[in-house]
Amino acid sequence: MEQQYITPLLEAYKRGYEIRYKGIDGAPERKDHYFKAKEDLPRVRAVLGFLQGIIPAGQCQSLLDVGSGRGAFLFPLLRDFPTLEVTSIDILPHRIELLECLRSGGISHLHPVMGDICTWDAPDKSYDAVTMLEVMEHIPDTEAVVRNVVRLAHHYIVVSVPSKPDDNPEHIHLFSNEDLKSLFLEQGCQKVKFMSVTNHRIMVAQL
C-alpha cells in the first residue's frame, strides 16, 4: 500500500527545505517520514478533542507547545487547526531547524523557538493555552517548569505524562494525579481535571 502523508505539511516542509538548504554542502537529510499520515496516539486524540471544544468557541487563538520533539502532537495539531497561532519551543537545534523549514515553506502560523521552558522569558500570559505532552517526566526542575508555564498561559494548560513506570532512562519522574494537582494549584491554577488513556494520564488546568 502506498504510504500516505499529511500533504499540506509535507509540501510546506519540502519547499522550506529547498529555501533553507539549496546548494549548501553538508545539509541535513530531508525528513519526509516525519509527515507520514498515521493513526493519532490516544493521548494526542484526547488533547485534540479538548482543543476542539475551546478553539472554535474562541477561547484559544494562540497556543504554546512545549517540547514538540518529532511532532507526534504538533503535526496533528497543525493539521486540524490550520489557522491557530502555534509557538513551538524545544531545546534541540535540529528539531527547530525542521520546524523552520515548515514555516519558510508556508506554515506561517507556526513560530519555532529554541529555548528552555524553565527559563524562557516571554511576556506573562502570552498564550491562551499551553500544551506539554510527554515533557514533564524529563525535566529535573519540576517546580521551575510549572511556574513558567503557569505564568505564560492565559486560560489553559494541558499536560500528559506516563501513568506507570517504564524502561525509558530519560524518564526521571513519575507523577500521580495528586502530584500534578498540587504542583499546578500551588502555582496559581484555579482548578484541574484529569483524563486517562492507556499508560498515560492527562491533566487540564484552568487559570
NORDA-V675194 format. One record per residue. N is the residue number from 0. RES is the residue in one small letter. PHI is phi in radians with two decimals (NA if undefined). OMEGA is omega in degrees with one decimal (NA if undefined). D_LAST is the distance of its C-alpha to the last C-alpha in Angstrom with 2 decimals. Layout:
# NORDA-V675194
n->N res->RES phi->PHI omega->OMEGA d_last->D_LAST
n->N res->RES phi->PHI omega->OMEGA d_last->D_LAST
This chain:
# NORDA-V675194
n->0 res->m phi->NA omega->-180.0 d_last->46.54
n->1 res->e phi->-1.20 omega->-179.5 d_last->45.34
n->2 res->q phi->-1.23 omega->177.2 d_last->41.91
n->3 res->q phi->-1.68 omega->-178.7 d_last->39.30
n->4 res->y phi->-2.25 omega->168.9 d_last->36.70
n->5 res->i phi->-1.33 omega->-164.5 d_last->33.55
n->6 res->t phi->-1.00 omega->-178.5 d_last->35.96
n->7 res->p phi->-1.03 omega->179.8 d_last->33.91
n->8 res->l phi->-1.27 omega->179.5 d_last->32.27
n->9 res->l phi->-1.08 omega->-179.2 d_last->35.60
n->10 res->e phi->-1.13 omega->176.9 d_last->37.51
n->11 res->a phi->-1.11 omega->178.9 d_last->35.04
n->12 res->y phi->-1.07 omega->179.3 d_last->35.21
n->13 res->k phi->-1.06 omega->178.7 d_last->39.02
n->14 res->r phi->-1.08 omega->-178.9 d_last->39.20
n->15 res->g phi->-1.14 omega->177.8 d_last->36.91
n->16 res->y phi->-1.09 omega->178.4 d_last->38.85
n->17 res->e phi->-1.10 omega->178.5 d_last->42.07
n->18 res->i phi->-1.09 omega->-172.3 d_last->40.73
n->19 res->r phi->-1.39 omega->-167.9 d_last->39.49
n->20 res->y phi->-2.09 omega->-176.8 d_last->42.30
n->21 res->k phi->-1.00 omega->177.9 d_last->45.41
n->22 res->g phi->1.38 omega->-178.6 d_last->48.42
n->23 res->i phi->-1.68 omega->175.7 d_last->46.62
n->24 res->d phi->-1.18 omega->177.4 d_last->48.46
n->25 res->g phi->1.31 omega->177.8 d_last->46.44
n->26 res->a phi->-1.11 omega->178.9 d_last->43.51
n->27 res->p phi->-1.13 omega->177.2 d_last->41.19
n->28 res->e phi->-1.08 omega->177.9 d_last->41.99
n->29 res->r phi->-1.21 omega->-172.9 d_last->40.29
n->30 res->k phi->-1.91 omega->-178.6 d_last->37.67
n->31 res->d phi->-1.00 omega->-174.3 d_last->38.14
n->32 res->h phi->-1.13 omega->176.6 d_last->37.47
n->33 res->y phi->-1.07 omega->-173.0 d_last->33.76
n->34 res->f phi->-1.83 omega->174.8 d_last->33.62
n->35 res->k phi->-1.11 omega->176.8 d_last->35.50
n->36 res->a phi->-1.38 omega->178.8 d_last->34.24
n->37 res->k phi->-2.56 omega->-179.1 d_last->33.52
n->38 res->e phi->-1.13 omega->179.8 d_last->31.62
n->39 res->d phi->-1.11 omega->175.4 d_last->27.92
n->40 res->l phi->-1.07 omega->-179.0 d_last->26.92
n->41 res->p phi->-0.94 omega->180.0 d_last->25.39
n->42 res->r phi->-1.17 omega->177.3 d_last->22.04
n->43 res->v phi->-1.17 omega->177.8 d_last->22.11
n->44 res->r phi->-1.03 omega->-178.6 d_last->22.99
n->45 res->a phi->-1.12 omega->-178.4 d_last->20.16
n->46 res->v phi->-1.24 omega->176.0 d_last->17.49
n->47 res->l phi->-1.06 omega->177.6 d_last->19.43
n->48 res->g phi->-1.09 omega->175.9 d_last->19.54
n->49 res->f phi->-1.08 omega->-179.4 d_last->15.79
n->50 res->l phi->-1.12 omega->176.7 d_last->15.76
n->51 res->q phi->-1.06 omega->179.5 d_last->18.73
n->52 res->g phi->-1.47 omega->-175.9 d_last->16.73
n->53 res->i phi->-1.94 omega->-177.1 d_last->14.18
n->54 res->i phi->-1.26 omega->178.5 d_last->16.41
n->55 res->p phi->-1.08 omega->179.9 d_last->19.35
n->56 res->a phi->-1.41 omega->178.2 d_last->17.27
n->57 res->g phi->1.43 omega->-179.0 d_last->16.24
n->58 res->q phi->-1.53 omega->-179.4 d_last->12.49
n->59 res->c phi->-2.57 omega->176.9 d_last->13.12
n->60 res->q phi->-1.95 omega->177.7 d_last->15.96
n->61 res->s phi->-2.49 omega->-175.3 d_last->15.39
n->62 res->l phi->-2.45 omega->172.5 d_last->14.64
n->63 res->l phi->-1.85 omega->174.6 d_last->15.32
n->64 res->d phi->-1.81 omega->-175.0 d_last->17.27
n->65 res->v phi->-1.69 omega->176.9 d_last->17.98
n->66 res->g phi->1.16 omega->-173.2 d_last->21.49
n->67 res->s phi->-1.15 omega->173.8 d_last->22.84
n->68 res->g phi->0.98 omega->-178.2 d_last->26.22
n->69 res->r phi->-1.45 omega->176.0 d_last->28.76
n->70 res->g phi->1.56 omega->-177.9 d_last->26.46
n->71 res->a phi->-1.00 omega->174.2 d_last->26.21
n->72 res->f phi->-1.78 omega->-174.2 d_last->22.78
n->73 res->l phi->-1.05 omega->-174.9 d_last->22.92
n->74 res->f phi->-1.22 omega->171.8 d_last->26.19
n->75 res->p phi->-1.07 omega->176.1 d_last->25.35
n->76 res->l phi->-1.06 omega->178.8 d_last->22.14
n->77 res->l phi->-1.14 omega->177.7 d_last->24.43
n->78 res->r phi->-1.11 omega->-172.6 d_last->26.95
n->79 res->d phi->-1.48 omega->-176.3 d_last->24.77
n->80 res->f phi->-2.27 omega->-171.1 d_last->22.80
n->81 res->p phi->-1.25 omega->176.1 d_last->25.49
n->82 res->t phi->-2.02 omega->-179.9 d_last->23.90
n->83 res->l phi->-1.23 omega->175.5 d_last->20.35
n->84 res->e phi->-1.32 omega->-174.1 d_last->20.00
n->85 res->v phi->-2.09 omega->170.9 d_last->19.54
n->86 res->t phi->-1.83 omega->179.4 d_last->19.67
n->87 res->s phi->-2.04 omega->177.6 d_last->21.02
n->88 res->i phi->-1.99 omega->179.1 d_last->21.30
n->89 res->d phi->-2.60 omega->-178.9 d_last->23.92
n->90 res->i phi->-1.57 omega->-173.9 d_last->26.22
n->91 res->l phi->-1.75 omega->-176.3 d_last->29.34
n->92 res->p phi->-1.03 omega->-176.4 d_last->31.46
n->93 res->h phi->-1.21 omega->174.6 d_last->33.11
n->94 res->r phi->-1.15 omega->-178.5 d_last->29.86
n->95 res->i phi->-1.21 omega->177.5 d_last->28.92
n->96 res->e phi->-1.05 omega->178.7 d_last->32.52
n->97 res->l phi->-1.10 omega->179.9 d_last->32.35
n->98 res->l phi->-1.19 omega->175.6 d_last->29.19
n->99 res->e phi->-1.11 omega->175.4 d_last->30.94
n->100 res->c phi->-1.09 omega->177.4 d_last->33.76
n->101 res->l phi->-1.03 omega->-178.8 d_last->31.51
n->102 res->r phi->-1.13 omega->-179.9 d_last->30.25
n->103 res->s phi->-1.09 omega->-177.8 d_last->33.82
n->104 res->g phi->-1.48 omega->173.6 d_last->35.08
n->105 res->g phi->2.25 omega->177.4 d_last->33.03
n->106 res->i phi->-1.53 omega->-169.3 d_last->29.44
n->107 res->s phi->-1.29 omega->178.1 d_last->28.40
n->108 res->h phi->-1.53 omega->174.6 d_last->24.73
n->109 res->l phi->-1.73 omega->-176.5 d_last->24.40
n->110 res->h phi->-2.22 omega->-178.6 d_last->23.86
n->111 res->p phi->-1.33 omega->177.9 d_last->24.90
n->112 res->v phi->-2.38 omega->171.9 d_last->24.18
n->113 res->m phi->-1.63 omega->-178.9 d_last->25.96
n->114 res->g phi->-3.13 omega->180.0 d_last->24.08
n->115 res->d phi->-1.78 omega->-176.4 d_last->22.51
n->116 res->i phi->-1.07 omega->-179.6 d_last->18.74
n->117 res->c phi->-1.18 omega->-173.8 d_last->19.02
n->118 res->t phi->-2.17 omega->-175.6 d_last->20.51
n->119 res->w phi->-1.08 omega->-170.3 d_last->19.82
n->120 res->d phi->-1.87 omega->171.9 d_last->19.37
n->121 res->a phi->-1.05 omega->-177.6 d_last->17.96
n->122 res->p phi->-1.06 omega->176.7 d_last->16.34
n->123 res->d phi->-0.98 omega->174.4 d_last->12.85
n->124 res->k phi->0.96 omega->-177.5 d_last->10.35
n->125 res->s phi->-1.27 omega->-171.0 d_last->13.32
n->126 res->y phi->-2.30 omega->176.7 d_last->11.98
n->127 res->d phi->-1.10 omega->-179.9 d_last->10.09
n->128 res->a phi->-2.45 omega->173.1 d_last->9.95
n->129 res->v phi->-2.15 omega->174.4 d_last->11.37
n->130 res->t phi->-1.95 omega->-176.5 d_last->13.89
n->131 res->m phi->-2.57 omega->-175.2 d_last->15.79
n->132 res->l phi->-1.73 omega->177.1 d_last->18.61
n->133 res->e phi->1.03 omega->-177.6 d_last->21.28
n->134 res->v phi->-2.15 omega->-170.5 d_last->20.41
n->135 res->m phi->-1.05 omega->-177.8 d_last->19.07
n->136 res->e phi->-1.21 omega->-179.5 d_last->22.36
n->137 res->h phi->-1.65 omega->-166.4 d_last->24.26
n->138 res->i phi->-1.71 omega->-178.5 d_last->22.64
n->139 res->p phi->-1.03 omega->-174.1 d_last->24.33
n->140 res->d phi->-1.61 omega->-176.1 d_last->21.74
n->141 res->t phi->-1.07 omega->-177.7 d_last->18.81
n->142 res->e phi->-1.11 omega->-179.2 d_last->17.02
n->143 res->a phi->-1.15 omega->-178.6 d_last->17.54
n->144 res->v phi->-1.20 omega->179.0 d_last->16.07
n->145 res->v phi->-1.14 omega->179.7 d_last->12.85
n->146 res->r phi->-1.00 omega->-175.6 d_last->12.63
n->147 res->n phi->-1.33 omega->179.6 d_last->13.37
n->148 res->v phi->-1.22 omega->174.7 d_last->11.19
n->149 res->v phi->-1.12 omega->177.4 d_last->8.02
n->150 res->r phi->-1.11 omega->-174.6 d_last->9.92
n->151 res->l phi->-1.41 omega->-173.7 d_last->10.83
n->152 res->a phi->-1.53 omega->177.7 d_last->7.87
n->153 res->h phi->-1.66 omega->-175.2 d_last->6.76
n->154 res->h phi->-2.18 omega->-169.5 d_last->5.14
n->155 res->y phi->-2.36 omega->169.5 d_last->6.24
n->156 res->i phi->-2.28 omega->-179.9 d_last->8.27
n->157 res->v phi->-2.09 omega->-175.2 d_last->11.53
n->158 res->v phi->-2.22 omega->166.0 d_last->14.07
n->159 res->s phi->-2.19 omega->179.4 d_last->17.62
n->160 res->v phi->-2.50 omega->173.9 d_last->20.13
n->161 res->p phi->-1.08 omega->-179.9 d_last->23.63
n->162 res->s phi->-1.79 omega->178.8 d_last->24.08
n->163 res->k phi->-2.57 omega->179.5 d_last->27.59
n->164 res->p phi->-1.07 omega->175.2 d_last->29.77
n->165 res->d phi->-2.45 omega->-174.9 d_last->31.49
n->166 res->d phi->-1.76 omega->178.2 d_last->34.12
n->167 res->n phi->-1.41 omega->-176.8 d_last->32.08
n->168 res->p phi->-1.19 omega->178.6 d_last->32.91
n->169 res->e phi->-1.47 omega->176.9 d_last->29.91
n->170 res->h phi->-1.52 omega->-174.0 d_last->27.53
n->171 res->i phi->-1.86 omega->176.0 d_last->27.25
n->172 res->h phi->-2.32 omega->169.7 d_last->24.46
n->173 res->l phi->-2.29 omega->-173.3 d_last->24.09
n->174 res->f phi->-1.77 omega->167.9 d_last->20.81
n->175 res->s phi->-1.57 omega->173.9 d_last->20.65
n->176 res->n phi->-1.02 omega->-179.0 d_last->17.78
n->177 res->e phi->-1.15 omega->175.9 d_last->17.75
n->178 res->d phi->-1.02 omega->-177.6 d_last->17.79
n->179 res->l phi->-1.14 omega->-180.0 d_last->14.66
n->180 res->k phi->-1.01 omega->-179.0 d_last->12.84
n->181 res->s phi->-1.09 omega->-178.3 d_last->14.11
n->182 res->l phi->-1.03 omega->-174.2 d_last->13.40
n->183 res->f phi->-1.44 omega->176.3 d_last->9.65
n->184 res->l phi->-1.18 omega->179.3 d_last->9.27
n->185 res->e phi->-1.11 omega->-179.5 d_last->11.78
n->186 res->q phi->-1.62 omega->171.1 d_last->10.01
n->187 res->g phi->2.06 omega->175.6 d_last->7.12
n->188 res->c phi->-1.20 omega->-175.7 d_last->4.61
n->189 res->q phi->-1.53 omega->178.7 d_last->5.16
n->190 res->k phi->-2.75 omega->178.8 d_last->7.18
n->191 res->v phi->-2.36 omega->172.0 d_last->9.10
n->192 res->k phi->-2.42 omega->-173.8 d_last->12.16
n->193 res->f phi->-2.23 omega->169.6 d_last->15.18
n->194 res->m phi->-2.20 omega->178.2 d_last->17.95
n->195 res->s phi->-2.11 omega->168.5 d_last->21.28
n->196 res->v phi->-2.26 omega->-174.3 d_last->23.81
n->197 res->t phi->-0.94 omega->175.2 d_last->27.06
n->198 res->n phi->1.18 omega->-179.7 d_last->26.75
n->199 res->h phi->-2.46 omega->170.6 d_last->23.01
n->200 res->r phi->-2.11 omega->-179.1 d_last->19.74
n->201 res->i phi->-2.11 omega->179.2 d_last->16.62
n->202 res->m phi->-2.06 omega->171.6 d_last->13.09
n->203 res->v phi->-1.99 omega->177.0 d_last->10.11
n->204 res->a phi->-1.84 omega->-179.2 d_last->6.75
n->205 res->q phi->-2.07 omega->179.4 d_last->3.80
n->206 res->l phi->-1.77 omega->NA d_last->0.00
